[in-house]
Amino acid sequence: MASDLWTSKGSVAFDADELDKKRKRAESQAALIFALLIGAFAALGIILVANSEREGPTEISDCSALEPGAARLACFDKLARDREASFKATAPTRIDGRQ
């Protein structure tokens, strides 16, 4: 290599420019890894928050996956109660579409 300098002990010393290039490359790789880790943790957090809001059954298929019996009937009852409450909470609408 043309930029290598030989020392008195026979080992190779590098130019300052080459050392700066290696240091900058290492810093940019570390920054990239750090950015990817932050992105991964943010995505994991979003997924966890999105899935944490589901407390009970939301669809009929959630209840039909249960074994027949009291738990399955309770699931259907809870689903029916939740849908009734959300229906009753809406304001009535007149026929012409106005409130």
Beta strands, then each sheet from edge to edge (+ up, - down):
strand 1: 5-6
strand 2: 12-13
sheet 1: 1+ 2-
end
